[in-house]
């Protein structure tokens, strides 16, 4: 991406609707020359915020299309600049001709995310809201749509700003104490500062938990299926995906490679991954499948280890899979006892030596709802759906960075009685949080974020 100074003064244009054929196509123009370019193509004076039905033509009078032109004067537009939208018929060639004429009239082609970048630079939205624009477009579930809409409205940013304000107030309080050195010991040791630091830590802990849920809402929950051969892993994948995504056969070792499907699990976006069964095998292809299966453990938020319900106890990972247990993340693993239709058991969930267990039957569907509930509960999803917002991993990293600074400042206060060091930690924590909304940002960060956007945004 070019430097920010390179963007100033340019008028940019792009097709703002998806590629392909459609009933309507839109060319968006933003910048100082947008109104003049719109007038040149329509041969009309475009009044602010009024839909003009008109013909679009080239400079030599050749017709291009017939549609609607709307002029949005800055700063009350999406980008904060003058914006013109030319809405025509959504044929690829029509859009190409219209865009080419706009460029010929003085605009240049927009880069990925450049409209949203200008909205950010012109104060129309903060960085977290700008990211929510892309997240709303890419949302893979209804819950993700609602969460992205909340972030776009600024709900996540407001939560961050609340913490920023509290930290700023506390930093001001501490620095005021340092301005009166004769009173500093009493001022900083009266318990008020420590109490406010602890309250900030508690508030950040809560926000980090919510933000991690926002990351899952955006990226989806990664669920890895492991376990015995012929335990029903592929059948469970097909049931949850509601399609024949994986081959199911009575022969053991049917699944050799990794099979993935993205599904909407009661509002929770889930990437479910079927893998080769865990067993000793002389087959080098099957051995490679098992190696690939175990390699996915680190990236999965939940690992479902499936066994046949007729398998005798003990139902522990060490007893069931002595060779592979060390590779299984005990804190993220659930044992699934499938085929309870063969044991006349009722569906159930319980915990054995810290290992969650779900008994079900993929064949009859009994207990599958318990599994759905378990997956949501295991990651804390959906406890307060009306408060969920979409977030990104960089947001979590920034929040955790701020939390680390607060913990360091607390130690300096309680162990060293050093108010000036606490003030420095509070400043560093604020810098971490400011990266989320873009109050503190770098061109490298902005380039990385906006280059992932589509051209028309």
C-alpha positions in Angstrom: 0.0 0.0 0.0 1.2 3.5 -0.7 2.1 5.9 2.1 -0.8 7.8 3.6 0.5 11.1 2.1 0.2 9.5 -1.4 -3.5 9.1 -0.9 -4.2 12.8 -0.3 -5.9 14.7 -3.1 -6.6 11.7 -5.3 -10.1 10.9 -6.5 -10.6 7.1 -6.5 -13.2 4.8 -8.1 -14.1 1.1 -8.1 -17.0 -1.2 -8.7 -18.6 -1.6 -5.3 -20.8 -4.6 -6.1 -19.6 -8.3 -6.4 -18.1 -9.4 -9.7 -20.4 -11.3 -12.1 -23.9 -10.6 -13.5 -26.6 -9.0 -11.4 -29.6 -6.8 -11.6 -27.7 -3.8 -10.3 -24.1 -2.8 -10.4 -22.6 0.2 -8.6 -19.5 2.3 -9.4 -18.4 4.3 -6.4 -16.3 7.5 -6.8 -14.7 9.4 -3.8 -12.6 12.5 -3.7 -12.6 16.2 -4.6 -13.5 15.6 -8.3 -16.3 13.1 -7.6 -19.1 15.5 -8.3 -17.5 16.9 -11.5 -16.9 13.4 -12.8 -20.5 12.4 -12.0 -21.7 15.5 -13.9 -19.5 14.7 -16.9 -20.9 11.2 -17.2 -24.6 12.2 -16.6 -24.5 15.7 -18.2 -26.4 16.9 -15.2 -25.8 18.9 -12.1 -26.1 16.4 -9.2 -27.9 17.8 -6.2 -26.8 16.5 -2.8 -28.5 13.3 -1.6 -31.0 13.1 -4.4 -31.4 10.1 -6.7 -31.1 11.3 -10.4 -32.4 9.0 -13.1 -30.2 9.6 -16.1 -28.2 8.2 -18.9 -24.5 7.5 -18.5 -22.4 8.3 -21.5 -18.8 8.7 -22.6 -17.1 12.0 -23.4 -17.8 11.6 -27.1 -21.5 11.1 -26.4 -21.6 7.3 -26.8 -24.2 5.8 -24.5 -23.0 3.3 -21.8 -26.0 2.7 -19.6 -29.2 4.1 -18.0 -29.4 4.3 -14.3 -29.3 6.4 -11.1 -26.7 8.8 -9.9 -26.5 10.0 -6.2 -24.1 12.6 -4.9 -23.1 12.5 -1.1 -21.2 15.7 -0.2 -18.4 15.4 2.4 -18.0 15.2 5.3 -21.4 13.5 5.6 -20.5 10.6 3.4 -19.1 7.1 4.0 -15.5 8.2 3.3 -15.9 11.8 4.7 -15.2 13.1 1.1 -17.5 13.9 -1.8 -18.8 10.6 -3.0 -20.8 9.8 -6.2 -22.5 6.4 -6.7 -23.5 5.4 -10.3 -26.0 2.6 -10.1 -26.5 0.8 -13.4 -27.3 -2.6 -14.7 -25.0 -5.3 -13.2 -23.4 -6.7 -16.3 -19.6 -7.1 -16.1 -19.0 -5.3 -19.4 -21.3 -2.5 -18.4 -19.5 -2.0 -15.1 -16.1 -2.2 -16.9 -17.1 0.5 -19.4 -18.6 2.8 -16.8 -15.5 2.4 -14.5 -13.2 3.1 -17.5 -15.0 6.3 -18.3 -14.8 7.4 -14.7 -11.0 6.9 -14.8 -10.8 8.7 -18.1 -12.6 11.6 -16.4 -9.9 12.0 -13.8 -10.2 9.3 -11.1 -7.8 6.5 -10.5 -8.6 2.9 -9.6 -9.0 2.4 -5.8 -6.8 0.0 -4.0 -8.1 -2.8 -1.7 -9.9 -1.2 1.3 -9.1 2.3 0.3 -12.7 3.6 0.7 -12.8 2.3 4.3 -9.2 3.6 4.9 -10.3 7.1 3.9 -13.3 6.8 6.2 -10.9 6.0 9.0 -8.5 8.8 8.2 -11.3 11.3 7.9 -12.7 10.3 11.3 -15.9 8.7 10.0 -15.1 5.5 12.0 -12.3 4.1 14.1 -10.0 1.2 13.2 -12.1 -1.4 14.9 -15.2 -0.2 13.1 -13.4 -0.2 9.8 -12.4 -3.8 10.3 -16.0 -4.6 11.2 -17.0 -3.5 7.7 -15.0 -6.4 6.2 -16.1 -8.8 8.9 -19.8 -8.0 8.2 -19.2 -8.8 4.5 -17.4 -12.0 5.4 -19.7 -13.2 8.2 -20.4 -16.9 8.0 -23.4 -17.1 10.4 -26.3 -15.0 11.5 -24.7 -14.5 14.9 -21.5 -13.3 13.1 -23.6 -10.8 11.1 -25.1 -9.4 14.3 -21.8 -9.3 16.1 -20.1 -7.5 13.2 -23.0 -5.0 13.1 -22.5 -4.3 16.8 -18.8 -3.7 16.2 -19.6 -1.5 13.2 -21.9 0.6 15.5 -19.0 1.0 17.8 -20.0 -1.2 20.8 -16.6 -2.9 20.9 -14.8 0.5 20.6 -16.9 1.9 23.4 -15.9 -1.0 25.7 -12.2 -0.3 24.9 -12.7 3.5 25.4 -14.2 2.9 28.8 -11.0 1.1 29.9 -8.8 3.8 28.3 -10.7 6.6 30.2 -10.3 4.7 33.5 -6.6 4.2 32.9 -6.1 7.8 31.9 -7.9 9.1 35.0 -5.7 6.8 37.2 -2.6 7.9 35.4 -3.5 11.5 36.0 -4.1 10.7 39.7 -0.7 9.0 40.1 1.2 11.8 38.2 -0.5 14.3 40.5 0.9 12.4 43.4 4.4 12.7 42.0 4.0 16.4 41.7 3.8 16.5 45.5 6.7 14.3 46.6 6.3 15.1 50.3 2.8 13.6 50.2 3.5 10.8 47.7 3.8 7.9 50.2 0.5 8.7 51.8 -1.1 9.5 48.5 -0.1 6.2 46.9 -0.3 3.9 49.9 -3.8 4.8 51.0 -5.3 1.8 49.1 -7.1 3.9 46.6 -4.6 3.5 43.8 -4.2 -0.2 44.3 -8.0 -0.6 44.4 -8.3 1.2 41.1 -5.5 -0.8 39.5 -7.3 -4.0 40.6 -10.6 -2.8 39.2 -8.9 -2.1 35.9 -7.4 -5.5 35.8 -10.8 -7.1 36.5 -12.4 -5.0 33.8 -9.7 -5.9 31.3 -10.0 -9.6 32.1 -13.7 -9.5 31.4 -13.1 -7.6 28.1 -10.5 -10.1 27.0 -12.9 -13.0 27.6 -15.6 -11.2 25.5 -13.0 -10.4 22.8 -11.8 -14.0 22.6 -15.4 -15.0 22.0 -15.6 -12.3 19.3 -12.6 -13.9 17.6 -14.4 -17.3 17.6 -17.5 -15.6 16.2 -15.5 -14.1 13.4 -13.1 -17.0 12.6 -15.3 -19.9 13.7 -14.6 -22.7 16.2 -12.1 -25.2 14.9 -13.3 -28.7 16.0 -11.0 -31.7 15.3 -12.4 -35.3 15.1 -10.0 -37.9 16.3 -10.3 -41.4 17.7 -10.7 -45.1 17.0 -11.2 -46.4 13.5 -14.9 -47.0 12.7 -16.0 -45.1 15.7 -18.2 -42.9 13.6 -16.1 -39.7 13.0 -17.0 -39.4 9.4 -20.7 -40.1 10.1 -20.7 -37.4 12.8 -19.2 -34.9 10.3 -21.8 -35.8 7.7 -24.6 -35.4 10.3 -23.4 -32.0 11.5 -22.7 -30.8 7.9 -26.0 -32.3 6.7 -24.2 -33.7 3.6 -22.2 -36.7 2.5 -18.9 -34.8 3.0 -16.8 -37.9 4.0 -16.8 -41.5 2.8 -18.4 -43.8 5.4 -17.7 -47.6 5.1 -17.5 -50.5 7.5 -13.9 -51.1 6.4 -11.4 -49.6 8.9 -9.1 -46.9 7.8 -11.5 -45.4 5.2 -10.4 -41.8 6.1 -6.8 -41.2 5.1 -6.7 -37.4 4.5 -8.1 -34.5 6.3 -11.7 -33.5 5.4 -13.0 -30.1 6.4 -16.5 -28.5 6.4 -17.7 -25.1 7.6 -21.1 -25.3 9.4 -23.4 -23.1 11.4 -23.9 -24.8 14.7 -26.9 -23.0 16.3 -25.3 -19.6 15.4 -21.8 -20.7 16.2 -19.6 -20.8 13.1 -17.7 -24.1 13.2 -14.9 -25.6 11.0 -15.2 -29.3 11.7 -12.2 -31.5 10.6 -12.4 -35.2 10.1 -9.2 -37.2 10.3 -7.7 -40.7 10.1 -8.5 -43.1 12.9 -5.7 -43.6 15.5 -4.3 -47.1 15.3 -1.2 -49.1 14.6 -1.0 -49.6 10.8 1.7 -50.8 8.4 0.1 -48.8 5.6 2.4 -45.8 5.0 -0.5 -43.7 3.6 -2.6 -44.3 6.7 0.4 -43.5 8.9 0.7 -40.2 7.1 -3.0 -39.5 7.6 -2.5 -40.1 11.4 0.5 -37.8 11.5 -1.5 -35.1 9.8 -4.4 -35.6 12.2 -2.2 -35.2 15.3 -0.5 -32.1 13.7 -3.9 -30.4 13.7 -4.3 -30.6 17.5 -2.4 -27.4 18.2 -4.7 -25.2 16.1 -8.0 -26.8 17.1 -10.0 -25.0 19.8 -11.8 -28.3 20.6 -10.7 -31.9 20.0 -13.4 -34.6 19.9 -11.9 -38.0 20.5 -14.5 -40.7 19.5 -14.7 -44.3 20.7 -17.2 -47.1 20.3 -19.5 -47.0 23.3 -18.9 -50.8 23.7 -15.2 -50.0 24.6 -14.6 -51.1 28.2 -13.4 -48.8 30.9 -11.2 -47.0 31.9 -12.2 -44.2 29.6 -9.1 -42.1 29.9 -6.8 -40.9 27.1 -3.8 -42.7 28.5 -5.7 -46.0 28.6 -7.4 -45.7 25.3 -4.6 -44.2 23.2 -1.3 -44.9 25.1 0.8 -44.1 22.0 -1.0 -40.9 21.1 -2.3 -39.5 24.4 0.7 -37.1 24.9 -0.2 -35.3 21.6 -3.8 -34.7 22.7 -4.5 -31.4 24.5 -6.1 -32.5 27.7 -7.6 -29.1 28.4 -9.4 -28.9 25.0 -10.4 -32.5 24.6 -13.8 -34.2 24.9 -14.4 -37.9 24.8 -17.3 -39.0 22.6 -18.8 -42.4 23.2 -20.7 -43.2 20.0 -23.1 -46.0 19.2 -25.1 -46.1 22.5 -27.9 -47.5 20.4 -25.9 -50.8 20.6 -25.6 -50.6 24.4 -29.2 -49.4 25.3 -27.8 -46.4 27.1 -29.5 -43.0 27.4 -27.6 -40.0 26.1 -25.6 -38.3 28.8 -22.7 -35.9 29.6 -20.4 -36.1 32.6 -16.8 -35.6 33.6 -14.3 -38.4 34.5 -11.0 -37.3 36.0 -11.3 -33.9 34.4 -12.2 -35.3 30.9 -15.6 -34.3 29.6 -17.5 -37.2 28.1 -20.6 -37.2 25.9 -22.5 -40.4 25.1 -24.6 -40.4 22.0 -25.6 -42.2 18.8 -24.9 -40.7 15.5 -27.1 -43.3 13.8 -30.3 -42.3 15.7 -29.3 -38.7 16.6 -29.8 -39.3 20.3 -27.4 -37.1 22.3 -26.2 -35.0 19.4 -28.0 -32.0 20.8 -26.0 -32.6 24.0 -22.9 -32.4 21.9 -24.0 -29.1 20.3 -24.6 -27.6 23.8 -21.3 -28.9 25.1 -19.4 -27.3 22.2 -21.0 -24.0 22.8 -20.6 -24.2 26.6 -16.9 -25.3 26.3 -16.0 -22.0 24.7 -18.6 -19.9 26.6 -20.5 -19.1 23.4 -24.0 -17.7 23.4 -24.3 -17.0 27.2 -25.1 -13.4 26.4 -25.7 -13.3 22.6 -27.1 -9.8 22.8 -23.7 -8.5 23.9 -21.5 -10.4 21.5 -19.4 -8.5 19.0 -16.9 -9.5 16.4 -13.2 -9.1 17.1 -9.8 -10.0 15.7 -6.7 -11.7 17.1 -4.8 -8.5 17.1 -7.4 -7.0 19.4 -6.8 -9.8 21.9 -3.1 -9.4 21.7 -3.4 -5.6 22.4 -5.7 -6.2 25.3 -3.4 -8.8 26.8 -0.4 -6.5 26.3 -2.3 -3.8 28.3 -3.2 -6.3 31.0 0.5 -7.3 31.3 1.4 -3.7 31.8 -1.2 -3.3 34.5 0.1 -6.4 36.3 3.7 -5.1 36.1 2.5 -1.7 37.4 0.7 -3.3 40.3 3.9 -5.2 41.3 5.9 -2.0 41.1 3.4 -0.3 43.3 3.1 -3.0 45.9 6.7 -4.2 46.0 8.7 -1.1 45.1 6.2 1.6 46.1 7.2 3.3 42.8 4.4 5.5 41.6 6.5 6.9 38.7 7.0 3.4 37.4 3.2 2.7 37.7 2.5 5.8 35.7 4.9 4.5 32.9 3.1 1.2 32.9 -0.3 2.9 32.6 1.0 5.0 29.7 2.2 1.8 27.9 -1.1 0.1 28.6 -2.9 3.0 27.0 -0.7 2.8 23.9 -1.6 -0.9 23.6 -5.3 -0.1 23.7 -5.0 2.8 21.3 -3.8 0.4 18.6 -7.3 -1.2 18.6 -9.2 1.9 17.7 -6.3 3.4 15.7 -5.7 6.4 18.0 -2.1 5.1 17.8 -1.3 3.3 14.5 1.4 2.8 12.0 1.3 2.7 8.2 2.5 -0.9 8.4 -0.5 -1.8 10.6 -3.0 0.1 8.4 -1.6 -1.5 5.2 -1.9 -5.0 6.7 -5.5 -4.4 7.7 -6.9 -2.6 4.7 -5.2 -4.8 2.1 -7.4 -7.6 3.2 -10.6 -5.7 2.1 -12.3 -6.0 -1.2 -11.6 -3.3 -3.8 -15.0 -1.6 -3.5 -14.7 -1.1 0.2 
